[in-house]
Structure formats: C-alpha cells, structure tokens
Amino acid sequence: MKFAIPLAEGKLAVHFGHCREFAIIEVEDNQIKNKEVHTPPPHEPGVLPKWLHEMGAEVIIAGGMGQMAVGLFQQNGIQVVLGAPSMEPEAVVKGYLEDSLAIGDNLCDH
C-alpha cells in the first residue's frame, strides 16, 4: 500500500494544494518499507489526484482540502483522510496504521 503525504518544511502540510513536495510512503505488512519525496506538477484542478494515482498512491492523508478535490481523489481510487496534524510523514503513516492518528475536522473550509 502506498500513502501520499503533502509536505511543507518536511512535515504534513495543512492544505495539500499549497505543498511543494509529496512524500510517497510504501507499506508492507504494516511496516514502512520505502519513502520517496517528489515535487508535484503545477497545482491545477484534477492534476494532483491523477499524478498521485500514477505514482501508485492509494491513500492521501492531509490536514484539509476542498470538497471538489476530495471527489477527484475518490474518482482516481484514492482514499482521503483529512484533519491530520502536521507531523513527520513517517509518524503520520505509523499513526494511521496503528489507528492512533489524531484525526480532526477538515482544516480547509472551501
């Protein structure tokens, strides 16, 4: 399974659309096997969901995103997890896998 985490200064970005990098974290048997950091293409509606799908992402964990973006990710077969705190990407994925990640409200109100 591959997770996409939008990054700002090495930690989860509050809003995925404003990030300059994405961590793609590969998990096997509930263990992190690989982490790669990629620069995304320019942000336009529909570009990031398609790009992350092509990268093999199955889950995106972010602080927040608009409803249109949520729908576009879902259309690309990517599960959306919102309300995550700004932490190191490995800690975010580990918390998700252990069902201990503190998930709050969508931090994006549009």
N, C-alpha and C positions, 0 to 999 in steps of 0.2 A: 504494500500500500504506500502511496506517495501523498505527502502533505505539502501544501503551499502556504507559506507564511510571508505576508508582506513585511518588509523591514524598513526601519528608519533608525539610523545610527546603531545597527546591529541588533535591535530589539523589534518585537512586533509593532508595526505601525498602527496607529489608532484607526486610520481610514486607508483601505487598500489602494484607492485611486491616487493617493499622494505619495506612495512609496517609490523609492529609487531602485530597490532591489527586492527580489523574492528569494527566500530560502526554500529549496525543494528538498524535503527530508524523506528518505526511503526507510520504511519499517518492515521488518520480517520477524515473525514470532514475537510481536510486541517489543522488539528491540530496535533501536535506531542503528541502521546499517550504513547509511551514507547521507551526507549533506552537501549540497551544491548551492552556490549563490549565483543568481543570474540577474542581469539587467533587463527589465521588460521593454517591449516596444513602446512607442509613444502612446499615452493614455487617450483612447477614444472609445465610445460605447461599443461593447462587444469584442474588442481586441484582446483584452486580458483573459477573459474566460476561454476563448479559442486557443490562445497561446499556452495557457496553463494546461488545458486539455491535451494539447500536442506534447507538452512536457511530461504527461502521464499523471498529473495531479488528480487525486480522487476526492480530496477534502481540502478546503481552504478555511483557515482559522484566522479571523480578523477581529479588530475592535468594532468596526462598523462598516456598512455600505448601504447604498440606496436600494430600494425595492427592485428597480429595474435591473440593477447589477445582480442581485440575488437570483432573479428569474433567468438571466443569461447564464449564470454559472450552472443552475439546475438544468437548463436546456443542454449544456455541454457535459452533463453527467457528473458534475462536481458537487459534493455535499458542502453546504455552507454552515459554518459555526461562527456566531457573532457574539460580541460582548466580552472577548478575551482581553486579559490585561497585557500591558506592554512588558514583556519578559524576553529572555533569550529564546530563540526559536526551538532549541532542543528541550528547554524546560516546558514550553507550551505543548509540544507534541507529547512529551512524557506525561504531563498532567492530563492531557486528553486520553491517552492510553490507559492511565490508572484511574480514570473517572474522578480525578481530583482537581481538574482545572476549574477555577472560579469563573463561571460564565455569567455575565450580567446582561443588561439591555444592549440593544444595538446602539452603538455610540455615534451613529450617523442618523440625523433626523430628517434626511431628504431622500 
